[in-house]
Amino acid sequence: MRKNKAIGGTWEEFEKETFSPEEIAESNLRVALIGEIINARQTKGISQKKLEEMSGVRQPIIARMEKGNTTPNLRTIFKLLVPLGKTLYVGDLK
């Protein structure tokens, strides 16, 4: 990995020193879930505004979620997954 002068090492080193394994796992899961929603929306050619119409979740909330500026609650996730033809599967962590 490439060293980052601003943090004095690699991101992975900084992350392990700063966050607990649980915080890292939670962050990785949140990023993966939101990434899947973004990918599904873009693959289907659906704009954020159209997803608002389909889901009832306001477009500014979708935008903030996609940018990582907010963590959506589970109800919001479900509202977005349904019109995208997706479901939430809970399995074992790898």
N, CA, C and O atoms as a GROMACS GRO file, in nm:
protein
  376
    1MET      N    1   0.083  -0.119   0.000
    1MET     CA    2   0.000   0.000   0.000
    1MET      C    3   0.087   0.125   0.000
    1MET      O    4   0.199   0.125   0.052
    2ARG      N    5   0.035   0.229  -0.058
    2ARG     CA    6   0.105   0.357  -0.066
    2ARG      C    7   0.093   0.432   0.066
    2ARG      O    8  -0.014   0.437   0.127
    3LYS      N    9   0.204   0.490   0.110
    3LYS     CA   10   0.205   0.570   0.232
    3LYS      C   11   0.136   0.703   0.207
    3LYS      O   12   0.148   0.760   0.099
    4ASN      N   13   0.065   0.750   0.307
    4ASN     CA   14  -0.002   0.879   0.300
    4ASN      C   15   0.069   0.973   0.396
    4ASN      O   16   0.065   0.952   0.517
    5LYS      N   17   0.135   1.076   0.343
    5LYS     CA   18   0.212   1.169   0.426
    5LYS      C   19   0.125   1.238   0.531
    5LYS      O   20   0.173   1.268   0.640
    6ALA      N   21   0.000   1.264   0.499
    6ALA     CA   22  -0.089   1.337   0.590
    6ALA      C   23  -0.118   1.256   0.717
    6ALA      O   24  -0.134   1.314   0.824
    7ILE      N   25  -0.124   1.125   0.705
    7ILE     CA   26  -0.154   1.043   0.822
    7ILE      C   27  -0.033   0.961   0.866
    7ILE      O   28  -0.043   0.886   0.963
    8GLY      N   29   0.080   0.974   0.797
    8GLY     CA   30   0.203   0.909   0.839
    8GLY      C   31   0.214   0.762   0.805
    8GLY      O   32   0.308   0.697   0.850
    9GLY      N   33   0.125   0.708   0.730
    9GLY     CA   34   0.129   0.567   0.692
    9GLY      C   35   0.019   0.536   0.593
    9GLY      O   36  -0.034   0.625   0.527
   10THR      N   37  -0.014   0.410   0.584
   10THR     CA   38  -0.122   0.371   0.493
   10THR      C   39  -0.256   0.393   0.561
   10THR      O   40  -0.264   0.402   0.684
   11TRP      N   41  -0.360   0.400   0.481
   11TRP     CA   42  -0.494   0.413   0.537
   11TRP      C   43  -0.526   0.293   0.627
   11TRP      O   44  -0.584   0.309   0.734
   12GLU      N   45  -0.488   0.174   0.583
   12GLU     CA   46  -0.517   0.054   0.660
   12GLU      C   47  -0.451   0.059   0.798
   12GLU      O   48  -0.513   0.020   0.897
   13GLU      N   49  -0.327   0.108   0.805
   13GLU     CA   50  -0.260   0.122   0.935
   13GLU      C   51  -0.333   0.223   1.022
   13GLU      O   52  -0.358   0.198   1.140
   14PHE      N   53  -0.368   0.338   0.965
   14PHE     CA   54  -0.440   0.441   1.039
   14PHE      C   55  -0.574   0.389   1.088
   14PHE      O   56  -0.612   0.409   1.203
   15GLU      N   57  -0.646   0.321   0.999
   15GLU     CA   58  -0.778   0.267   1.032
   15GLU      C   59  -0.769   0.170   1.150
   15GLU      O   60  -0.849   0.179   1.243
   16LYS      N   61  -0.673   0.079   1.146
   16LYS     CA   62  -0.660  -0.021   1.252
   16LYS      C   63  -0.620   0.042   1.385
   16LYS      O   64  -0.658  -0.007   1.491
   17GLU      N   65  -0.543   0.151   1.380
   17GLU     CA   66  -0.500   0.219   1.502
   17GLU      C   67  -0.612   0.306   1.560
   17GLU      O   68  -0.614   0.331   1.681
   18THR      N   69  -0.703   0.353   1.476
   18THR     CA   70  -0.803   0.451   1.518
   18THR      C   71  -0.938   0.389   1.551
   18THR      O   72  -1.006   0.435   1.643
   19PHE      N   73  -0.978   0.288   1.477
   19PHE     CA   74  -1.112   0.231   1.491
   19PHE      C   75  -1.107   0.088   1.541
   19PHE      O   76  -1.010   0.016   1.518
   20SER      N   77  -1.214   0.049   1.610
   20SER     CA   78  -1.224  -0.090   1.657
   20SER      C   79  -1.262  -0.178   1.538
   20SER      O   80  -1.313  -0.129   1.437
   21PRO      N   81  -1.238  -0.309   1.549
   21PRO     CA   82  -1.280  -0.399   1.441
   21PRO      C   83  -1.430  -0.390   1.413
   21PRO      O   84  -1.472  -0.403   1.298
   22GLU      N   85  -1.509  -0.367   1.517
   22GLU     CA   86  -1.654  -0.355   1.498
   22GLU      C   87  -1.688  -0.229   1.418
   22GLU      O   88  -1.775  -0.233   1.331
   23GLU      N   89  -1.621  -0.118   1.447
   23GLU     CA   90  -1.645   0.007   1.373
   23GLU      C   91  -1.604  -0.008   1.227
   23GLU      O   92  -1.672   0.043   1.138
   24ILE      N   93  -1.494  -0.076   1.204
   24ILE     CA   94  -1.448  -0.098   1.066
   24ILE      C   95  -1.548  -0.185   0.991
   24ILE      O   96  -1.582  -0.156   0.877
   25ALA      N   97  -1.594  -0.293   1.055
   25ALA     CA   98  -1.692  -0.382   0.991
   25ALA      C   99  -1.822  -0.309   0.961
   25ALA      O  100  -1.879  -0.326   0.854
   26GLU      N  101  -1.868  -0.226   1.055
   26GLU     CA  102  -1.990  -0.150   1.035
   26GLU      C  103  -1.975  -0.053   0.918
   26GLU      O  104  -2.065  -0.042   0.834
   27SER      N  105  -1.863   0.016   0.913
   27SER     CA  106  -1.838   0.111   0.804
   27SER      C  107  -1.832   0.038   0.670
   27SER      O  108  -1.891   0.085   0.572
   28ASN      N  109  -1.763  -0.074   0.664
   28ASN     CA  110  -1.752  -0.150   0.539
   28ASN      C  111  -1.888  -0.199   0.493
   28ASN      O  112  -1.917  -0.198   0.373
   29LEU      N  113  -1.971  -0.242   0.587
   29LEU     CA  114  -2.106  -0.289   0.552
   29LEU      C  115  -2.191  -0.175   0.499
   29LEU      O  116  -2.263  -0.190   0.400
   30ARG      N  117  -2.184  -0.059   0.566
   30ARG     CA  118  -2.261   0.058   0.522
   30ARG      C  119  -2.218   0.101   0.381
   30ARG      O  120  -2.302   0.130   0.297
   31VAL      N  121  -2.088   0.104   0.356
   31VAL     CA  122  -2.036   0.143   0.224
   31VAL      C  123  -2.082   0.043   0.118
   31VAL      O  124  -2.121   0.083   0.008
   32ALA      N  125  -2.076  -0.086   0.149
   32ALA     CA  126  -2.117  -0.188   0.052
   32ALA      C  127  -2.266  -0.178   0.021
   32ALA      O  128  -2.306  -0.188  -0.094
   33LEU      N  129  -2.348  -0.158   0.124
   33LEU     CA  130  -2.493  -0.149   0.105
   33LEU      C  131  -2.530  -0.027   0.022
   33LEU      O  132  -2.608  -0.038  -0.073
   34ILE      N  133  -2.475   0.086   0.056
   34ILE     CA  134  -2.505   0.208  -0.020
   34ILE      C  135  -2.451   0.196  -0.162
   34ILE      O  136  -2.514   0.242  -0.258
   35GLY      N  137  -2.334   0.134  -0.176
   35GLY     CA  138  -2.278   0.112  -0.309
   35GLY      C  139  -2.368   0.026  -0.396
   35GLY      O  140  -2.383   0.051  -0.515
   36GLU      N  141  -2.430  -0.076  -0.336
   36GLU     CA  142  -2.523  -0.161  -0.410
   36GLU      C  143  -2.647  -0.084  -0.453
   36GLU      O  144  -2.697  -0.103  -0.564
   37ILE      N  145  -2.696   0.003  -0.367
   37ILE     CA  146  -2.813   0.084  -0.403
   37ILE      C  147  -2.778   0.179  -0.518
   37ILE      O  148  -2.856   0.192  -0.612
   38ILE      N  149  -2.663   0.243  -0.510
   38ILE     CA  150  -2.620   0.333  -0.618
   38ILE      C  151  -2.605   0.256  -0.748
   38ILE      O  152  -2.653   0.301  -0.852
   39ASN      N  153  -2.540   0.141  -0.742
   39ASN     CA  154  -2.519   0.061  -0.862
   39ASN      C  155  -2.651   0.016  -0.924
   39ASN      O  156  -2.668   0.022  -1.046
   40ALA      N  157  -2.744  -0.029  -0.840
   40ALA     CA  158  -2.874  -0.074  -0.891
   40ALA      C  159  -2.949   0.042  -0.956
   40ALA      O  160  -3.009   0.026  -1.062
   41ARG      N  161  -2.945   0.158  -0.892
   41ARG     CA  162  -3.014   0.275  -0.947
   41ARG      C  163  -2.955   0.314  -1.082
   41ARG      O  164  -3.028   0.338  -1.178
   42GLN      N  165  -2.823   0.319  -1.089
   42GLN     CA  166  -2.757   0.359  -1.214
   42GLN      C  167  -2.774   0.254  -1.323
   42GLN      O  168  -2.794   0.289  -1.440
   43THR      N  169  -2.766   0.127  -1.287
   43THR     CA  170  -2.783   0.019  -1.384
   43THR      C  171  -2.921   0.023  -1.448
   43THR      O  172  -2.937  -0.003  -1.567
   44LYS      N  173  -3.020   0.057  -1.367
   44LYS     CA  174  -3.158   0.067  -1.418
   44LYS      C  175  -3.185   0.201  -1.485
   44LYS      O  176  -3.294   0.222  -1.539
   45GLY      N  177  -3.089   0.292  -1.483
   45GLY     CA  178  -3.106   0.422  -1.546
   45GLY      C  179  -3.206   0.511  -1.474
   45GLY      O  180  -3.274   0.592  -1.535
   46ILE      N  181  -3.214   0.494  -1.342
   46ILE     CA  182  -3.310   0.570  -1.262
   46ILE      C  183  -3.239   0.688  -1.198
   46ILE      O  184  -3.135   0.671  -1.133
   47SER      N  185  -3.293   0.806  -1.215
   47SER     CA  186  -3.237   0.924  -1.149
   47SER      C  187  -3.277   0.924  -1.002
   47SER      O  188  -3.367   0.851  -0.960
   48GLN      N  189  -3.208   1.004  -0.924
   48GLN     CA  190  -3.246   1.018  -0.784
   48GLN      C  191  -3.389   1.070  -0.772
   48GLN      O  192  -3.464   1.026  -0.685
   49LYS      N  193  -3.427   1.162  -0.857
   49LYS     CA  194  -3.562   1.217  -0.855
   49LYS      C  195  -3.666   1.109  -0.885
   49LYS      O  196  -3.770   1.102  -0.819
   50LYS      N  197  -3.638   1.026  -0.984
   50LYS     CA  198  -3.730   0.916  -1.018
   50LYS      C  199  -3.739   0.817  -0.903
   50LYS      O  200  -3.847   0.767  -0.872
   51LEU      N  201  -3.625   0.789  -0.838
   51LEU     CA  202  -3.626   0.699  -0.723
   51LEU      C  203  -3.708   0.758  -0.609
   51LEU      O  204  -3.773   0.684  -0.534
   52GLU      N  205  -3.706   0.890  -0.596
   52GLU     CA  206  -3.791   0.956  -0.498
   52GLU      C  207  -3.938   0.926  -0.527
   52GLU      O  208  -4.014   0.889  -0.437
   53GLU      N  209  -3.977   0.940  -0.653
   53GLU     CA  210  -4.116   0.914  -0.692
   53GLU      C  211  -4.155   0.768  -0.667
   53GLU      O  212  -4.268   0.739  -0.628
   54MET      N  213  -4.062   0.677  -0.690
   54MET     CA  214  -4.089   0.534  -0.677
   54MET      C  215  -4.090   0.487  -0.532
   54MET      O  216  -4.161   0.393  -0.497
   55SER      N  217  -4.010   0.552  -0.448
   55SER     CA  218  -3.990   0.503  -0.311
   55SER      C  219  -4.055   0.587  -0.202
   55SER      O  220  -4.083   0.537  -0.093
   56GLY      N  221  -4.079   0.714  -0.231
   56GLY     CA  222  -4.128   0.804  -0.128
   56GLY      C  223  -4.018   0.865  -0.043
   56GLY      O  224  -4.045   0.944   0.047
   57VAL      N  225  -3.892   0.829  -0.072
   57VAL     CA  226  -3.778   0.888  -0.001
   57VAL      C  227  -3.735   1.012  -0.078
   57VAL      O  228  -3.708   1.004  -0.198
   58ARG      N  229  -3.729   1.125  -0.012
   58ARG     CA  230  -3.700   1.252  -0.080
   58ARG      C  231  -3.561   1.250  -0.144
   58ARG      O  232  -3.466   1.195  -0.088
   59GLN      N  233  -3.551   1.312  -0.261
   59GLN     CA  234  -3.427   1.314  -0.338
   59GLN      C  235  -3.309   1.370  -0.259
   59GLN      O  236  -3.200   1.313  -0.269
   60PRO      N  237  -3.324   1.478  -0.180
   60PRO     CA  238  -3.209   1.526  -0.104
   60PRO      C  239  -3.156   1.422  -0.003
   60PRO      O  240  -3.036   1.418   0.024
   61ILE      N  241  -3.245   1.341   0.050
   61ILE     CA  242  -3.202   1.235   0.142
   61ILE      C  243  -3.124   1.129   0.066
   61ILE      O  244  -3.022   1.080   0.114
   62ILE      N  245  -3.172   1.093  -0.053
   62ILE     CA  246  -3.102   0.996  -0.137
   62ILE      C  247  -2.964   1.050  -0.172
   62ILE      O  248  -2.866   0.976  -0.165
   63ALA      N  249  -2.954   1.176  -0.208
   63ALA     CA  250  -2.826   1.236  -0.244
   63ALA      C  251  -2.729   1.235  -0.126
   63ALA      O  252  -2.612   1.199  -0.142
   64ARG      N  253  -2.777   1.275  -0.008
   64ARG     CA  254  -2.691   1.275   0.111
   64ARG      C  255  -2.644   1.134   0.146
   64ARG      O  256  -2.529   1.114   0.186
   65MET      N  257  -2.732   1.038   0.130
   65MET     CA  258  -2.698   0.899   0.158
   65MET      C  259  -2.591   0.851   0.059
   65MET      O  260  -2.493   0.788   0.099
   66GLU      N  261  -2.611   0.880  -0.070
   66GLU     CA  262  -2.516   0.836  -0.172
   66GLU      C  263  -2.379   0.902  -0.156
   66GLU      O  264  -2.277   0.841  -0.190
   67LYS      N  265  -2.377   1.023  -0.106
   67LYS     CA  266  -2.249   1.092  -0.083
   67LYS      C  267  -2.181   1.048   0.046
   67LYS      O  268  -2.065   1.079   0.069
   68GLY      N  269  -2.255   0.975   0.129
   68GLY     CA  270  -2.200   0.931   0.257
   68GLY      C  271  -2.212   1.035   0.366
   68GLY      O  272  -2.147   1.024   0.470
   69ASN      N  273  -2.296   1.136   0.344
   69ASN     CA  274  -2.313   1.242   0.442
   69ASN      C  275  -2.414   1.207   0.552
   69ASN      O  276  -2.426   1.279   0.651
   70THR      N  277  -2.485   1.098   0.534
   70THR     CA  278  -2.582   1.054   0.634
   70THR      C  279  -2.590   0.902   0.631
   70THR      O  280  -2.561   0.839   0.529
   71THR      N  281  -2.628   0.846   0.741
   71THR     CA  282  -2.650   0.702   0.749
   71THR      C  283  -2.800   0.679   0.753
   71THR      O  284  -2.865   0.717   0.850
   72PRO      N  285  -2.856   0.616   0.650
   72PRO     CA  286  -3.000   0.597   0.647
   72PRO      C  287  -3.044   0.492   0.748
   72PRO      O  288  -2.969   0.400   0.782
   73ASN      N  289  -3.167   0.507   0.796
   73ASN     CA  290  -3.220   0.404   0.885
   73ASN      C  291  -3.270   0.287   0.802
   73ASN      O  292  -3.283   0.298   0.680
   74LEU      N  293  -3.298   0.177   0.867
   74LEU     CA  294  -3.338   0.056   0.798
   74LEU      C  295  -3.466   0.074   0.717
   74LEU      O  296  -3.479   0.018   0.608
   75ARG      N  297  -3.560   0.149   0.768
   75ARG     CA  298  -3.685   0.173   0.696
   75ARG      C  299  -3.658   0.243   0.563
   75ARG      O  300  -3.719   0.210   0.461
   76THR      N  301  -3.567   0.340   0.563
   76THR     CA  302  -3.531   0.410   0.440
   76THR      C  303  -3.466   0.314   0.341
   76THR      O  304  -3.496   0.317   0.222
   77ILE      N  305  -3.378   0.229   0.390
   77ILE     CA  306  -3.312   0.129   0.304
   77ILE      C  307  -3.417   0.041   0.237
   77ILE      O  308  -3.412   0.019   0.116
   78PHE      N  309  -3.513  -0.009   0.314
   78PHE     CA  310  -3.618  -0.094   0.258
   78PHE      C  311  -3.699  -0.021   0.152
   78PHE      O  312  -3.731  -0.077   0.047
   79LYS      N  313  -3.732   0.106   0.178
   79LYS     CA  314  -3.809   0.185   0.082
   79LYS      C  315  -3.734   0.200  -0.050
   79LYS      O  316  -3.796   0.206  -0.156
   80LEU      N  317  -3.602   0.207  -0.043
   80LEU     CA  318  -3.521   0.221  -0.165
   80LEU      C  319  -3.499   0.089  -0.236
   80LEU      O  320  -3.496   0.084  -0.359
   81LEU      N  321  -3.484  -0.019  -0.161
   81LEU     CA  322  -3.456  -0.149  -0.221
   81LEU      C  323  -3.573  -0.202  -0.303
   81LEU      O  324  -3.553  -0.260  -0.410
   82VAL      N  325  -3.694  -0.184  -0.254
   82VAL     CA  326  -3.812  -0.244  -0.320
   82VAL      C  327  -3.826  -0.197  -0.465
   82VAL      O  328  -3.835  -0.282  -0.554
   83PRO      N  329  -3.830  -0.066  -0.494
   83PRO     CA  330  -3.846  -0.027  -0.634
   83PRO      C  331  -3.724  -0.060  -0.721
   83PRO      O  332  -3.735  -0.061  -0.844
   84LEU      N  333  -3.611  -0.086  -0.659
   84LEU     CA  334  -3.492  -0.125  -0.735
   84LEU      C  335  -3.489  -0.275  -0.761
   84LEU      O  336  -3.398  -0.326  -0.826
   85GLY      N  337  -3.590  -0.346  -0.709
   85GLY     CA  338  -3.597  -0.490  -0.731
   85GLY      C  339  -3.494  -0.565  -0.649
   85GLY      O  340  -3.450  -0.674  -0.688
   86LYS      N  341  -3.455  -0.510  -0.537
   86LYS     CA  342  -3.352  -0.570  -0.451
   86LYS      C  343  -3.411  -0.612  -0.319
   86LYS      O  344  -3.520  -0.568  -0.281
   87THR      N  345  -3.340  -0.697  -0.250
   87THR     CA  346  -3.378  -0.740  -0.117
   87THR      C  347  -3.256  -0.731  -0.027
   87THR      O  348  -3.144  -0.714  -0.076
   88LEU      N  349  -3.277  -0.742   0.101
   88LEU     CA  350  -3.167  -0.740   0.197
   88LEU      C  351  -3.149  -0.880   0.251
   88LEU      O  352  -3.242  -0.937   0.308
   89TYR      N  353  -3.030  -0.936   0.234
   89TYR     CA  354  -2.999  -1.068   0.283
   89TYR      C  355  -2.902  -1.055   0.399
   89TYR      O  356  -2.801  -0.985   0.388
   90VAL      N  357  -2.930  -1.122   0.508
   90VAL     CA  358  -2.842  -1.119   0.623
   90VAL      C  359  -2.775  -1.256   0.633
   90VAL      O  360  -2.842  -1.358   0.647
   91GLY      N  361  -2.643  -1.255   0.626
   91GLY     CA  362  -2.567  -1.380   0.634
   91GLY      C  363  -2.447  -1.362   0.724
   91GLY      O  364  -2.433  -1.260   0.791
   92ASP      N  365  -2.361  -1.459   0.724
   92ASP     CA  366  -2.242  -1.455   0.805
   92ASP      C  367  -2.140  -1.357   0.748
   92ASP      O  368  -2.128  -1.342   0.627
   93LEU      N  369  -2.068  -1.290   0.837
   93LEU     CA  370  -1.959  -1.203   0.795
   93LEU      C  371  -1.845  -1.287   0.743
   93LEU      O  372  -1.820  -1.397   0.792
   94LYS      N  373  -1.776  -1.235   0.645
   94LYS     CA  374  -1.660  -1.308   0.590
   94LYS      C  375  -1.537  -1.274   0.667
   94LYS      O  376  -1.429  -1.325   0.636
   0.00000   0.00000   0.00000
